[in-house]
């Protein structure tokens, strides 16, 4: 009787252990190959993405399908103008950035007075914002950074690259500053805001134990409940 009870207990323990191990393997696989958690650290994509947004990134969105069946089960898409992408920063591959695709390989890009032209045609951008709308040409009182950001090019996007910009045009380090983005650097497409709270600018750089505890304490009282579980567009 005791031996049977002991065997049952061992069997239950083994079942739980196998379940935990299988779950851990599944989660590891998903987090490695399917989705990535990503936090918005700056305001470069406001108002689309806010500081303190926590995203799930679809890492399979742009990968090449290995077979016809694979393509049908997990359909991929080509990178298009207007897509928001997470990528390895070309100047520091250990950093991840998030921006919006503005132009594709082979396309001519030019910016005049904050208006983006692709192949000499103005493109509509209802998502963008500008803090400085003044045209500084011919003015003695101007901000050099604003001139650079509001006027650019023309350039032709080289093969295997795309041109990306932040939606917050006057507060974004993007292709206007560091050049075109290699397509191979793109890690995926933001899919879902799974949590959001009102974080302070630069809070991602505060990593001390005290600062981490302060962030955790603010999660609930500063949460943006209406943004949680919203799709990224």
N, C-alpha and C positions, 0 to 999 in steps of 0.2 A: 504493500500500500504506500509506504513511504517512498519507495523507489519510483513508483508510478507518478506520485506527486512531484518528486524531484525532477523527473523527466519532463513533465508538463511545464514546470517552472523554467527549466532550461530551454524548452521549445518556445515558450512565450518570449523569453529574453532574446533568443536567437532571432525570432521574427521581428521584434522591435529593433534589434541591432541592424538587421538587414534592411529594414524600412528606412532607418535613419541614414545608413550608408548610401542607399539608392537615392534618397532625397538629396543628400549632400552632393553626390555625383551629378545629379540632374541640375541642381542649382549652379554648381561650378560650370557645367557645360553651357547653360543658358547665359550666365554672366560673362563667360569667356567668348562665346561665339554668336550669341543671338542679341542680347541687349546689354547696355551699359548705363549705369547711373551717372548722372552729370549734374553739377550745380552751376547755376549762372552766377559768376563772381562780379561782373561789371554791368554797367548800364548801356553797353554798346548796342544792344538789340531792343532797347525800350522803344515803343511801348509793347512790342510783341512778346518779349521775354523780359522778366524783371529780376533785379538782384534778389536772390533768395528763392528763386524757382528751382525745384529739384526735378530733373527730367529723366525719363527712360528713353534711351537712344536705340533705334533699330539698326543694328550693325549689319543686317543682311539686306538692307534696302537697295544698295547699289552693287553688291557683289555679283560676280559672273556666275550664272547657273552652270553646273557641271554636267547636266543631262536634261533631256526633254521632260522626264518625269519630275525632276527636281524643280524645273521652272514652273510646272503646273501646280505643284504642292506649295512652293514658296515663291510666288511671282516677284521678280525684281523690276525696277524701273530705271530708265536712263535719267541722268542728271539733267534737270531742266532749269531754265531761268525762273527765279522766284523760289526755288527750293532752299530750305534752311538746312545747313549741314554742320556737323561737328567734325573737326579735323585736327591733325597734328600741325602745330604752328611751324611753318617752314624754317624759322630761325632758331627754334628750340623744340625738338621733337618730343621732349618730355612734357610739353604743355599742350593742352587741348583748347581750341578756340571754337566759337560758334558764330557763323555769319550767314548771309543770304547770297545765293548765286545770282549774279547780275548779267554776266556774259559768258558764253561758251567758247571753246577753242575755235580759232579762225574768225571770230567776230571782232569788229572794230568797236572800241569803246572810247567815248569822249564825254567829259563833263563840262558844261558851260553854265555858269550862274546857278549851280546846284541841280541843273537838269541833266539827267543821264541820257546819252544818245548811244544806241547800239546800231551799227551799220547805218549811221547818219539819221536814224529815226528816233524821236523821243519815245521813251517807254513809260507807261503809267506805273506809278509806285504809290498806291494808296496806303501802304504800310509804313512809309518813311516819315521821319520828323526832322525838322531843322530848328535849331535854337537861334541861328543867325541867318536871316534871309536877305541881308543887304548885299547888293553888288558893290564891291569895293574898288572896281576899276576906276581909275582917274581920281581917287580920293587920297588925300594925304594922311588921313586918320583911318588906318585899317589894321586889322590883325592878320599877320602873315599866315598863321595856321589856318585861318578861315579862308583865305585866298587859295591856299593849296588844296584844301578840302573841296571847295566849291568849283574849282577849275582843274581839269586833269586831261592829259592825253593830247591828241588821240594816240592809241596804241592798238595793235592787233594781238589778241590772246594767242599765245603759241600753242602748238599741238600738245595734248596731254595736260592741259591746264584749264583753269577757269578763273574768272574775275569775281571776287566776293567783296561785299560791303556790309556794314552794320546798318540796321534800320535807324538808329540814332546817329545821323550822319555827321554831326558836329562833335561826337564823343565816341569815335570808333577808330581803332587801329586796324586797318584792313588793306586791301590790295592797292589802294591809293598810296600807302606808305611803304609797304614791304613787297609789293609786286604780286604777280599772279600766283594762284595756288595749284600745285601739282595734284592731279586727280587721285594719284596713289596715296596722298595724305588724308583723303577723306575717310573717316571711320564709320559714319552712319548718318541717319536722319533722326532728329528729335521727334518723338512720337507722342509722349504723354507727360503732362505735369502731374507728378504723383504727390507732391507736397509743395507748399509755398508759404513763406513768412516774410515779414518786413525786415530784411537784413540791412545792416549799415554798409555803405560803400567801403570796400577794402576789408570787409570782415573775413574774407577767405584767407587773408594773409596773417590773421591773428590766430596763432596755433598753440598758444600756451594753455595749460590746464585750466587756469582761471577764465580765459576767454572762451574756451570750449564749453565750460559749465554755464557761462552767461548765455551763450547761444542756445544751449539746450533749454534753459529756463525761459527763453523767449519764444520757443517753438509754438506753444499753445496760445498764449495771450496775443502774440503778434501774427498768428496764422491768417493767411488769406483764403478763407474757406471756399469762396466762389471760384478760385482758380484750381483747386484740387480736383484731380481726375478730369482735366480739360485737355482736349487734343491740341497739338501744336500745328498751326497752319501758317 
